[in-house]
Amino acid sequence: MSSVYKSSRGRLAVRQWCSAALARADFPLAHATVDTSGGRVALVSAGHQGPRVVLVPGTGFNAAVALPWLRALSGRWATTVVDLPGQPGLSDPHRPRRGRVAWYGRVLDEVLAAADLDRVVLVGNSLGAAVALAADSPRIAARVLVSPAGLIRLTVEPALALASARWLLRPTPEHTRRMLRLFVAPGEDPPENEVEWMTLMAANCRTTLAPPPLPAELLARRTDRPCVVGTGEHDRFLPPRRLAPALRRTMDLELQILPSMGHLTTPDHLDAVVSLIAEVAAQPTG
């Protein structure tokens, strides 16, 4: 097992940033931790009505960075955000060197059981979508996948590779901002909160490579429960022209293209995510 952090000082800096961000939240939060085979996992919840939504954020993200998601979703449903272990945040920092997505899926199954979260709508973003697909718990009633990893290999254009290298080698706010402009729609500026977070993350954390596509047999099995999939029309990593046919072939689902959105779901696009969740949240869970 390896740690996501480069040093103990880096772990402290990240945890302090996350704790401070959560403390500044302008809506009520509930905090919990559960023990799993992957270590202690931190959960942050909000809202009290409707079905239980469980959000699994993308690579390098956590509840503190996903506060806009939690605010938007908890206005409609009781919502819990999972800080994945082995990702920067408030959970255990260790992760395996190989077989990470399957490992994450098992850990997420354990989280749902330990926290007694049942009949959940599991919402996965980017890496979180691959984890949501890998999870096999009977407690999952439906899945919503946003900008989903795990279906095709990510497209990395030369401009993005160069910007990412500069960001990692010299993580300044300007290098981060230039890179994140490739994560959002043309002409859109990335949120300053994400710029600040990803600058801190690059300085203190080890990177995580994008997961490979999940086995076709597993993807086919996931069609036994309701599932909706959406991605931004300007997503450079998961271009709709590549993702749509792969999704149709492996899961017999039609891709929903979210207008004016890139790979990064900014607060301006969360209404579209809420609409995706509403499609399955109202369905009977059996």
JOHU-V104193 format. One record per run of one state. SS is the DSSP state (a for helix, b for strand, c for the rest). FROM is the first residue (numbers start at 1). TO is the last residue. Records with the same first field share a line. If there is no record, write none. Layout:
SS=FROM-TO ; FROM-TO
This chain:
c=1-1 ; 4-4 ; 6-7 ; 24-29 ; 37-38 ; 47-51 ; 57-66 ; 75-77 ; 83-93 ; 96-99 ; 115-119 ; 126-126 ; 135-139 ; 147-157 ; 170-172 ; 181-191 ; 206-215 ; 225-225 ; 233-239 ; 252-255 ; 259-266 ; 282-286
b=2-3 ; 5-5 ; 30-36 ; 39-46 ; 52-56 ; 78-82 ; 94-95 ; 120-125 ; 140-146 ; 205-205 ; 226-232 ; 256-258
a=8-23 ; 67-74 ; 100-114 ; 127-134 ; 158-169 ; 173-180 ; 192-204 ; 216-224 ; 240-251 ; 267-281
